[in-house]
Structures are given as C-alpha cells and as structure tokens.
Amino acid sequence: MPVLTAPAPDLTLVLDIGKTNAKLLMVDTQGVLCEQHSRPNKSVTSELGYPALDLDGLRQWVGHTLRGSANAKDCGKVIASTHGAAFVGLSEDGLAWAPLDYEFDVRGMVRDAHDAQISAAFDEAYQLIRDPFSETLAPDLPVGLNAARQLYWMQHRHPQAWANTQTLLPYPQYWAWWLCGVRSSERSALGCHTQLWCPQAGEFSKMAKAQGWDALFAPCRYAWEVLGPLRPDLAQEWGLPQTCQVHVGVHDSNACLARYIELELPGQLEPTKALTVVSSGTWTILMAPNAPVQDLHAELDMLGNIDVLGRTTPTARFMGGREFDHLLGGAGPDDGSMADLRQLIDAHTRALPSFASDGGPFRDHRGQVLRGDPSATRILIRSLSAGERSTLAALYCAQVTCWLVKRLWQGAAASQSALFVEGPLAQNTLYMSILSALLPDHTCYASTDTLEGTARGAWQLCHWQVTSAPKFLNLASACAVDGLREYHERWLIEIDHLTP
C-alpha cells in the first residue's frame, strides 16, 4: 500500500506591525492571501513612566489569533515587518526596559522648571555628540524619531535599567527573537534615520561606537535569512508546525521596496538604472536605491535609508495623503476628470505648498491656491467644483512627486528609468496619468496588488530569489492635455524661492 504523507506546510505567516495598526497575514506559495487579522496598536505606560510599545498586548493578540486559526498548522515560515525608530533592550533572560514609543519626546518629561533645565541640558549634550548628516544621512528629527536619541535618553535618564542591557535589537528582530530565541540585527532597521549607522561606510556611527552601543547589538544578518525553527512551546501552544522557520525580519518601508529590488536581480525584468518606488499613504515616501547620495539635503526632509541588500537608499518624502485630503475639501478622490484638468490649466489655477506642517521639503510654508497669471489671485478651495478640487489634489501631488524625483536623481540615470507607485495614489488614474506626462524619461507603473506592499515584500523575502512575486503592475498612460508641461514649468518657478 502507498504511504500517505501529510503535505508540507506551505503558508507564510507575516506579522506586519505598523505604528497605528498591527496585522497578521497568511499567504500561500503563489502569493495569494489566505487569512488576515488586524488590531489597533497603541502605546502603553511603562513601569518607568514613559510611553512604551505594547509588547504584551501584541504578543497576547498573536497567540490568541493563531490558536483560533484553522490555517495555523500550515504555516511553514514566519517573518516580522515593523515600523522604524524602535529598538528593544534585552537582559540575560528578557526585557531590560520597555521599548520607547518614538512619539514620546525623549528630550525629557518636563513637569517643572528643574525638569525643563534637565531637558535642555540633555538635548544640548546630545547635539554635541551626534554625528553630522554627511556621515549618517539621518536628519535631526523631532521627538524620538532618531533612535539614537532614545538610547542616549535611556542610558542617562535610567542608568539602573540601562545597566541590565545585555543586547540591543531592532524592533523586527525583537519579534524574531521572541519567536525562535536567536538574537540578530538587520541593516534596513539599523539605518532607518536612526543616527546609529553610517550608510556609506556600512558600519555603526562614531557616536554609537563612542557610547558603546555597537558592542551591544546582536550580529547583523540579512532580512531573508532563516534564524531557526519556532520555539517548541509556541509551536505547541499555537498549533504551528514544529518545523516552522523564523526569518530575520525587516523595516516596513524597506519590505515594500524589496519586491521591486528583485527586478534588478537575474532572471527578472530587465534591470533598471533608475529605480524609484513611491509608497503612498499619510506619507508619500520616495525611495531610489541607485540615486546619487551627495544630493541629499536634510533641510528638504531627504535622508539615506538602507535597503535589504545593505545599500544606501536615497529617500525623500512629503505628507501626500494629508495634503491630498486637504485639497479635496470634501470631494471624492475620483471626482476629477480630464475636462477639469483642462479647465485648471486654462485658468492657471494651481496649488502651492504646503498643506501640512509635519514634514516634507516645504513644511515651513503655508499652502495656498492661486488663479491667474501674471496677476495671481488667492482663492478658497471651496470656490472650486468637486471635480476641480479632486483634480487639483491629484495634480498637486503629481507635481510634488515629480519635483522630488528630479531632486533625488538630479538628472542622473535618465535611461532605463522605472517608477513604481504603491498605495492609494496608485489607484488614482488622474495622478498616474499626470505623473507619467511630467516624467517622460520614466516608465511609470501603478501597483494593483490588493496585498499591501509591506506585507507583500515581507512574504517575498521568505522566498527570496526562489519564488518570483506576482507583479500586479499596470503601465500608466501619460495624459495628452495641451499646456500641462508649460503649466508645470511656471509652477516650478513659483516654488523655487520656497526651498534652499
């Protein structure tokens, strides 16, 4: 009689832990989503009194979700993708201190004049020891967005807790450690505007070395590497296979980028000299792995990330989602049309940045909508029809995206240029057609993947150079509206004085 064997586990479990929401997804070997769960992700108050990441709540949620899943038994791989600017300190047998929420102002908890004095002294001391932007490619950011500031604060504000620190782990690798017991670090998380890493040298920053932090970090591994099998107790408790393999894990934006990096690898699409990925949401983030590093400017909210291959990744960003919503003024995102675009161009109605103050190259300037040329009149957004507002939102975001692409590349690598848009803007036909028209030297693609780029990239890393990811790409067609490029040229002249 033939011997019957159980099929090999063929699902990949992705823990996608974002700042606002956490997701648990199961994806098969063909890249098809089989199961998905989510929960809000909020900070909690640590025993030391500061806002901390909710590790306990997330661990309990993961366990509860997997115990109730019929697909858990088929998960043969697991990987974590998390937001950046988060690090965990481990003692010999567990947490040394609760990891800080990066929205906490690590300059100090100011309750009185004495605290204010300590806070000012702390910030002054940190500014004296941090490395320049030219070395870390990490601009000085608010609150705890520079993870080095978090470590410095913990080390000096809570020295007893810090004394228990045996190992430092980036947040994705904390989850890998919890899952399999192996401690590791990974470059995309170390280089995420942390001021801990020198991208071009491929090593820890001088500050990290001087403070002794570099010696505390676990060894660097690649995001796709396998650390080992799932802990037996977790496998038994959750109903997962004992053979389930735990991968190193990745910073979320770089997970999104990873699926497109594969296009540069042998056997995939023709390699591109100028690969740009536009990840849209509340933030619109542009990542360009081969762009010139020397043209990054901290004052323009540009920085150097590290991709999963360990390469410096020039990055630019603006709050595209927030600005888009502002310009909509209650209109629907798809209310616009080519006729509305024609009308805006004919009347020379344009939006000048910025409509958000929390980031981007124009964050210090108040946005306005103008009509007419050369005598411009400021108008209210509500004076435009719903179609015009929707079109203006798409047009404005396409113009800023184009401006940032040009700043990233500075005219380099104009041939074989490919640009891929992820997220809500990829679904906006007007945005894609305008962007394609404004970037004639780029081939623009819109992602049609129903699985978010972060989760797709994390899944792909578990099948790195083995299984090709589904492409889910639509080639964008440039709109043919007379006067668009001239309109954009005049817009460029108007914003020229807004930047250094």
KELUMTI-414210 format. One line per 10 residues: their letters; for each residue x, y, z of C-alpha. Coordinates in steps of 0.001 Angstrom, whole numbers. Layout:
A	X Y Z; ...
***
This chain:
MPVLTAPAPD	0 0 0; 1271 3540 -735; 2459 5510 2260; 340 8588 2807; 2244 11677 3919; 886 14995 5071; 1502 17896 2672; 4379 20185 3627; 3307 23424 5338; 3034 25966 2552
LTLVLDIGKT	1801 29183 4174; 3955 32147 5204; 2906 33929 8387; 3595 37673 8186; 3497 39825 11319; 3124 43359 9945; 3373 45679 12953; 2735 49293 11986; 2593 52289 14279; -1197 52581 14140
NAKLLMVDTQ	-2283 49040 13292; -849 45556 13570; -1714 42838 11064; -1312 39094 10949; -1473 37613 7462; -1116 34142 5956; -17 33949 2319; 442 30812 199; 3373 29936 -2059; 1693 31615 -5041
GVLCEQHSRP	1377 34887 -3150; -2361 34590 -2521; -3689 35967 769; -5475 33195 2665; -6218 34822 6015; -5828 38251 7611; -6408 39767 11045; -5694 43227 12465; -5899 45229 15670; -5193 48839 16693
NKSVTSELGY	-1695 49425 18004; -1339 51970 20811; 1383 52736 23304; 1157 51860 26999; 2712 53458 30058; 5890 51699 31162; 6857 50995 34768; 9335 53870 34458; 6552 56262 33447; 7212 56853 29736
PALDLDGLRQ	5061 55768 26743; 6240 52364 25546; 5440 49902 22771; 2695 47455 23738; 4688 44231 23540; 2450 42331 25966; -744 43267 24153; 684 42331 20761; 2073 39007 21980; -1262 38055 23527
WVGHTLRGSA	-3102 39051 20345; -782 36986 18137; -1215 33920 20336; -4992 34287 20606; -5350 34783 16840; -3221 31779 15909; -4934 29481 18403; -8221 30271 16669; -6940 29788 13125; -7503 26602 11148
NAKDCGKVIA	-4621 27634 8872; -2014 27866 11632; -994 24242 11134; 52 25051 7560; 2445 27897 8372; 5938 26782 7437; 7594 30222 7533; 7200 33335 9670; 8624 36856 9315; 8061 40185 11071
STHGAAFVGL	7933 43592 9412; 7697 46601 11719; 7789 50381 11751; 11147 52046 12247; 12649 54118 15056; 12062 51302 17561; 14644 49295 19471; 14477 46783 22319; 16983 46174 25104; 17288 42615 26377
SEDGLAWAPL	18753 41433 29651; 20067 37913 30090; 16573 36445 30388; 14111 39003 28977; 13404 42715 28621; 15893 45089 30230; 13445 48001 29849; 10235 48647 27947; 10967 49944 24399; 10141 53615 23929
DYEFDVRGMV	7338 54847 21691; 9057 57127 19166; 6313 59762 19562; 7466 60294 23132; 9627 63404 23412; 12820 61846 24712; 14214 65262 25471; 12608 64672 28857; 9353 64605 30771; 9047 68251 31706
RDAHDAQISA	6936 68773 34846; 8605 71829 36353; 11469 74284 35908; 14000 71753 37184; 12855 69194 34611; 12976 71844 31902; 16587 72604 32807; 17495 68903 32697; 15706 68525 29356; 17584 71444 27820
AFDEAYQLIR	20896 70112 29117; 20128 66651 27770; 19357 67960 24309; 22445 70163 24282; 24613 67197 25277; 23094 65002 22589; 23631 67619 19898; 27311 67774 20832; 27895 64026 20385; 25717 63157 17384
DPFSETLAPD	27431 62707 14046; 26819 65121 11143; 24246 64435 8443; 27057 63945 5930; 28018 60744 7769; 24721 59266 8988; 22415 60683 6273; 19856 60948 9096; 18492 64470 9678; 17852 65647 13218
LPVGLNAARQ	14187 64754 13708; 11597 65631 16374; 10599 63550 19419; 12218 60079 19315; 12358 59585 15551; 16140 59378 15781; 16517 56122 17706; 19979 57095 18952; 18311 59840 20988; 16095 57184 22606
LYWMQHRHPQ	19127 55110 23620; 21002 58141 24915; 17986 59195 26979; 17518 55715 28460; 21218 55353 29207; 21422 58659 31088; 17890 59064 32457; 17516 55475 33718; 21052 54181 34283; 19943 51266 36500
AWANTQTLLP	17624 49919 33809; 20303 50500 31191; 22819 48534 33280; 20668 45436 32707; 21051 45747 28930; 22937 42783 27537; 21767 43032 23904; 20144 45661 21688; 17757 44539 18952; 15930 46459 16216
YPQYWAWWLC	12166 46005 16545; 11692 43423 13733; 14471 41306 15226; 12889 41503 18669; 9936 39609 17244; 12237 37115 15544; 13991 36559 18891; 10688 36088 20685; 9660 33542 18062; 12844 31461 17933
GVRSSERSAL	15228 32607 20684; 18033 33769 18344; 19316 37349 18641; 20165 39247 15459; 20227 42704 13856; 19419 43786 10295; 20700 46730 8282; 17408 48178 6981; 16253 48663 10577; 19635 49924 11812
GCHTQLWCPQ	19758 52528 9039; 16236 53915 9303; 17029 57591 10238; 18493 56273 13493; 21795 58238 13619; 23252 54884 14697; 24566 53888 11274; 26885 55325 8628; 25330 54097 5369; 28239 54787 3064
AGEFSKMAKA	30782 53179 5394; 28443 50284 6193; 29169 50437 9911; 27959 51934 13174; 28272 55684 13624; 31079 57221 15641; 28548 58155 18322; 27291 54562 18568; 30866 53368 18988; 31812 56075 21483
QGWDALFAPC	28761 55290 23645; 29485 51548 23492; 26166 50757 21808; 27736 48992 18817; 29069 46242 21091; 25566 45614 22448; 23897 44995 19107; 23380 41406 18025; 25212 40267 14852; 23894 41586 11531
RYAWEVLGPL	22043 39147 9296; 20122 39626 6048; 16347 40063 6281; 15619 36887 4310; 17944 34596 6308; 16491 31821 8473; 17400 32089 12157; 15979 28735 13170; 12731 26912 13982; 9884 28335 16030
RPDLAQEWGL	10222 27779 19773; 8684 24376 20602; 6462 25822 23336; 4979 28411 20948; 4515 25855 18191; 2609 23598 20551; 550 26406 22085; -429 27932 18728; -791 24765 16688; 2009 25637 14251
PQTCQVHVGV	4389 23016 12832; 7485 22300 14900; 9453 22838 11685; 8159 26398 11086; 11196 28514 10155; 11707 32033 11536; 13270 34648 9229; 15309 37653 10396; 12687 40310 9509; 12698 43797 8039
HDSNACLARY	11861 47505 8403; 8436 48051 6798; 9262 50662 4134; 12173 48532 3026; 9907 45496 2825; 7835 47475 325; 10987 48363 -1598; 12276 44772 -1562; 9677 43485 -4020; 10983 45953 -6586
IELELPGQLE	14653 45353 -5832; 14037 41855 -7168; 13536 43429 -10581; 17271 44151 -10555; 18183 40524 -9924; 18991 37950 -12643; 16015 36259 -14222; 13565 39083 -13586; 12608 42119 -15646; 15338 43990 -17457
PTKALTVVSS	17456 45790 -14818; 16757 49489 -14407; 19416 52116 -13888; 16960 54399 -12103; 14526 52508 -9888; 12169 54694 -7841; 9429 53393 -5573; 6677 55776 -4419; 4881 54417 -1354; 1750 56475 -681
GTWTILMAPN	-439 56833 2371; -457 59555 5016; 3178 59932 3985; 4296 59709 378; 7801 58217 519; 10104 58026 -2487; 12965 55509 -2377; 15635 55432 -5088; 18365 52821 -4429; 20793 53983 -7125
APVQDLHAEL	20283 57745 -6906; 23293 59950 -6061; 23826 60225 -2313; 25666 63538 -2455; 22494 65390 -3476; 20542 64557 -312; 19610 67607 1758; 18484 67281 5370; 16569 70575 5215; 14415 69129 2413
DMLGNIDVLG	13430 66117 4562; 15661 63877 2453; 17647 61054 4008; 19534 57865 3321; 17829 54614 4239; 19449 51180 3922; 17805 48566 1707; 17734 44833 2442; 20892 44344 392; 22725 46793 2659
RTTPTARFMG	22915 49584 74; 22346 53252 765; 18870 54195 -453; 18308 57911 -1091; 14842 58790 193; 12540 61817 6; 9062 62330 1415; 6099 64626 1892; 2744 64247 3623; 956 63495 367
GREFDHLLGG	-2087 61807 1880; -2791 64643 4286; -2273 67305 1603; -4444 65394 -875; -7293 65270 1657; -6938 68974 2387; -7228 69914 -1278; -10207 67604 -1764; -12198 69813 609; -14839 67105 933
AGPDDGSMAD	-14829 65996 -2705; -14281 62355 -3643; -10767 61275 -4663; -12080 60088 -8039; -14405 63014 -8814; -11919 64667 -11181; -11667 64392 -14945; -9514 65411 -17896; -12032 68191 -18598; -11423 69541 -15081
LRQLIDAHTR	-7679 69359 -15692; -8103 71318 -18910; -10078 73980 -17031; -7470 74303 -14259; -4683 74718 -16810; -6602 77263 -18884; -7342 79381 -15781; -3835 78707 -14419; -5327 77539 -11135; -2580 75959 -9061
ALPSFASDGG	-1764 74839 -5536; 1486 75999 -3944; 2886 74041 -981; 2441 73152 1746; -825 71986 3262; 856 70004 6054; 3440 71214 8575; 4797 67956 9997; 7242 67056 7246; 8344 67366 3661
PFRDHRGQVL	10536 69892 1848; 8015 72750 2123; 6808 72192 5692; 7724 75735 6767; 5492 77355 4114; 1736 77793 4251; -93 76368 1255; -2320 78436 -983; -4413 78062 -4111; -3888 80747 -6754
RGDPSATRIL	-5586 81620 -10026; -4352 83728 -12911; -1030 84754 -14386; 848 87087 -14150; -1530 88775 -11699; -2374 85932 -9314; -5429 85921 -7065; -5663 83742 -3990; -8874 81731 -3965; -10631 79467 -1491
IRSLSAGERS	-10530 75750 -2191; -14305 75605 -1684; -14800 78021 -4577; -13803 75206 -6934; -16213 72486 -8023; -15852 68984 -6570; -14325 67812 -9833; -11799 70651 -9869; -10807 70048 -6232; -10288 66352 -6853
TLAALYCAQV	-8273 67096 -9992; -6209 69777 -8249; -5357 67330 -5437; -4109 64743 -7944; -2284 67389 -9959; -562 68910 -6918; 593 65532 -5561; 1876 64552 -9006; 3805 67826 -9242; 5426 67428 -5813
TCWLVKRLWQ	6237 63785 -6571; 7824 64825 -9858; 9813 67574 -8112; 11153 65079 -5564; 12039 62521 -8259; 14066 65201 -10030; 15756 66216 -6763; 16654 62609 -5994; 18118 61901 -9405; 19454 65347 -10319
GAAASQSALF	19312 64375 -13996; 21316 61158 -13493; 20424 57770 -14997; 17719 59097 -17284; 17735 55971 -19442; 16012 52739 -18407; 14174 54587 -15629; 11246 52868 -13912; 8942 54316 -11272; 6504 52201 -9257
VEGPLAQNTL	3652 53676 -7216; 2165 51814 -4238; -879 52613 -2133; -3871 54942 -2699; -2172 57165 -5280; -1571 54099 -7451; -5342 53730 -7755; -5858 57355 -8812; -5921 57402 -12604; -5510 61183 -12874
YMSILSALLP	-2469 61209 -10601; -809 58398 -12536; -1504 59911 -15955; -276 63370 -14906; 2839 61937 -13241; 3640 59931 -16349; 3274 63043 -18518; 5536 65097 -16221; 8207 62357 -16192; 8586 61389 -19866
DHTCYASTDT	12002 59841 -19177; 10481 57405 -16653; 8242 54428 -17295; 5553 54709 -14621; 3716 51713 -13187; 810 51550 -10731; 600 48620 -8327; -2764 46853 -8441; -1886 44432 -5645; -4660 44024 -3083
LEGTARGAWQ	-1996 42961 -557; -170 45970 876; 3392 46454 -303; 4842 45938 3182; 3225 42529 3606; 3971 41544 6; 7627 42442 407; 7921 40561 3706; 6354 37468 2092; 8753 37791 -821
LCHWQVTSAP	11780 37892 1484; 10785 34458 2747; 11022 33252 -869; 13996 35404 -1853; 15411 34507 -5286; 13359 31315 -5225; 9778 32323 -5990; 9072 35382 -8104; 6496 37723 -6615; 3360 38411 -8639
KFLNLASACA	3914 41742 -10365; 403 43287 -10101; 1518 46228 -12245; -301 48459 -14702; 1650 50634 -17116; 462 54241 -16757; -518 56207 -19855; 559 59842 -19997; -2328 62270 -20349; -2317 64367 -23527
VDGLREYHER	-3511 67766 -22315; -2044 70762 -24110; -168 73168 -21881; 445 70769 -18955; 4223 70908 -19150; 4235 74706 -19534; 1871 74931 -16546; 4278 72789 -14531; 7296 74873 -15578; 5603 78022 -14270
WLIEIDHLTP	4759 76165 -11039; 8419 75215 -10627; 9452 78859 -10945; 6950 79858 -8246; 8146 77263 -5732; 11815 77848 -6449; 12047 80517 -3748; 10459 78202 -1155; 13493 75892 -951; 17149 76423 -46
***
